[in-house]
Amino acid sequence: MASKQELEEENFHRYGIRKCPICGSTHLVKEHGELYCKDCGYVIEEGYQ
């Protein structure tokens, strides 16, 4: 299992953001053209490529 710091670095490499700006979670998901936080549901970016 990856550490929180490793997840933040992976997120930054993939999405250009380390964690959710609302809840601080590192569980980010890209799905259906949106980048969102899997924990709180906040949509970080719509139309994400």
Z-matrix of the N, CA and C atoms (Angstrom, degrees):
N
C 1 1.456
C 2 1.530 1 108.57
N 3 1.309 2 115.84 1 134.40
C 4 1.454 3 121.39 2 -177.62
C 5 1.532 4 110.95 3 -76.43
N 6 1.326 5 115.08 4 148.98
C 7 1.464 6 119.87 5 177.64
C 8 1.533 7 109.13 6 -76.95
N 9 1.321 8 116.25 7 166.17
C 10 1.465 9 121.10 8 179.10
C 11 1.528 10 110.42 9 -59.28
N 12 1.325 11 116.74 10 -40.76
C 13 1.467 12 120.39 11 -179.99
C 14 1.533 13 110.69 12 -65.19
N 15 1.317 14 117.30 13 -40.11
C 16 1.467 15 120.65 14 178.33
C 17 1.530 16 110.83 15 -64.63
N 18 1.334 17 117.21 16 -40.28
C 19 1.461 18 120.61 17 177.25
C 20 1.526 19 111.60 18 -64.32
N 21 1.332 20 116.66 19 -40.66
C 22 1.463 21 120.54 20 178.09
C 23 1.522 22 110.68 21 -61.99
N 24 1.332 23 117.23 22 -42.52
C 25 1.464 24 120.87 23 179.70
C 26 1.524 25 111.16 24 -66.94
N 27 1.321 26 117.28 25 -40.60
C 28 1.467 27 120.93 26 177.79
C 29 1.529 28 110.50 27 -63.58
N 30 1.332 29 117.25 28 -43.47
C 31 1.462 30 121.61 29 177.35
C 32 1.522 31 110.82 30 -60.65
N 33 1.329 32 116.99 31 -43.30
C 34 1.460 33 120.48 32 -179.12
C 35 1.524 34 109.98 33 -63.37
N 36 1.318 35 116.51 34 -41.92
C 37 1.463 36 120.86 35 179.22
C 38 1.530 37 110.56 36 -64.35
N 39 1.325 38 117.90 37 -43.01
C 40 1.465 39 122.26 38 -177.46
C 41 1.519 40 113.67 39 -77.43
N 42 1.344 41 116.52 40 -45.83
C 43 1.459 42 120.89 41 -168.09
C 44 1.532 43 115.01 42 -117.04
N 45 1.312 44 117.97 43 -9.56
C 46 1.460 45 120.57 44 -177.67
C 47 1.521 46 113.04 45 79.41
N 48 1.316 47 117.36 46 12.66
C 49 1.467 48 122.31 47 178.49
C 50 1.526 49 107.77 48 -141.62
N 51 1.306 50 117.46 49 142.05
C 52 1.468 51 120.92 50 -175.21
C 53 1.520 52 114.06 51 -87.12
N 54 1.348 53 116.59 52 -36.50
C 55 1.463 54 120.16 53 -176.32
C 56 1.522 55 109.84 54 -158.53
N 57 1.316 56 115.92 55 167.75
C 58 1.462 57 121.83 56 179.97
C 59 1.533 58 109.70 57 -63.38
N 60 1.336 59 117.41 58 130.35
C 61 1.467 60 119.72 59 179.26
C 62 1.531 61 113.25 60 -71.35
N 63 1.323 62 117.64 61 -14.96
C 64 1.463 63 120.90 62 -178.35
C 65 1.529 64 111.46 63 -91.23
N 66 1.334 65 116.96 64 -55.30
C 67 1.470 66 119.45 65 -174.18
C 68 1.527 67 114.08 66 -109.05
N 69 1.339 68 117.68 67 -9.87
C 70 1.462 69 120.53 68 178.11
C 71 1.523 70 114.48 69 83.14
N 72 1.327 71 117.50 70 6.04
C 73 1.458 72 121.44 71 -179.27
C 74 1.530 73 110.87 72 -69.44
N 75 1.314 74 115.52 73 149.73
C 76 1.469 75 120.99 74 175.73
C 77 1.523 76 111.22 75 -100.07
N 78 1.330 77 117.69 76 6.74
C 79 1.463 78 122.06 77 -179.36
C 80 1.525 79 110.13 78 -90.47
N 81 1.335 80 115.99 79 80.15
C 82 1.454 81 122.05 80 -179.75
C 83 1.520 82 109.63 81 -99.62
N 84 1.336 83 115.64 82 143.55
C 85 1.459 84 121.41 83 -176.75
C 86 1.527 85 109.16 84 -133.58
N 87 1.335 86 115.66 85 136.39
C 88 1.459 87 121.24 86 172.34
C 89 1.520 88 106.73 87 -106.15
N 90 1.343 89 115.78 88 118.64
C 91 1.454 90 119.92 89 -177.00
C 92 1.522 91 109.39 90 -155.13
N 93 1.314 92 116.84 91 137.39
C 94 1.466 93 123.01 92 177.00
C 95 1.533 94 111.95 93 53.06
N 96 1.314 95 116.71 94 39.62
C 97 1.454 96 120.90 95 176.86
C 98 1.518 97 115.11 96 75.75
N 99 1.334 98 117.36 97 14.20
C 100 1.460 99 121.17 98 178.46
C 101 1.521 100 110.37 99 -127.59
N 102 1.303 101 115.44 100 144.52
C 103 1.456 102 121.73 101 170.72
C 104 1.521 103 105.91 102 -105.58
N 105 1.337 104 116.01 103 120.07
C 106 1.461 105 118.81 104 -175.88
C 107 1.524 106 111.52 105 -141.59
N 108 1.323 107 114.55 106 165.08
C 109 1.456 108 122.29 107 178.24
C 110 1.520 109 108.45 108 -87.26
N 111 1.320 110 116.03 109 124.75
C 112 1.459 111 120.83 110 -179.39
C 113 1.531 112 111.62 111 -70.14
N 114 1.322 113 118.01 112 -25.00
C 115 1.462 114 120.87 113 -177.55
C 116 1.534 115 113.43 114 -81.33
N 117 1.340 116 117.50 115 -50.04
C 118 1.470 117 119.13 116 -176.16
C 119 1.523 118 113.57 117 -105.28
N 120 1.351 119 117.65 118 -12.16
C 121 1.446 120 121.49 119 177.62
C 122 1.522 121 114.82 120 86.06
N 123 1.311 122 117.94 121 0.31
C 124 1.467 123 121.17 122 -179.44
C 125 1.524 124 110.29 123 -62.47
N 126 1.340 125 115.93 124 128.07
C 127 1.469 126 121.37 125 176.74
C 128 1.518 127 107.23 126 -84.43
N 129 1.325 128 115.49 127 112.45
C 130 1.450 129 121.39 128 -177.51
C 131 1.523 130 109.83 129 -78.62
N 132 1.328 131 117.11 130 -40.50
C 133 1.454 132 120.31 131 179.56
C 134 1.528 133 109.97 132 -151.96
N 135 1.344 134 115.31 133 128.04
C 136 1.460 135 120.76 134 174.96
C 137 1.518 136 108.24 135 -92.52
N 138 1.306 137 116.41 136 152.76
C 139 1.458 138 120.17 137 179.83
C 140 1.512 139 112.06 138 69.76
N 141 1.309 140 116.56 139 26.67
C 142 1.467 141 122.35 140 -177.55
C 143 1.527 142 109.52 141 -70.31
N 144 1.314 143 116.26 142 131.58
C 145 1.475 144 121.64 143 -179.76
C 146 1.497 145 110.16 144 -92.90
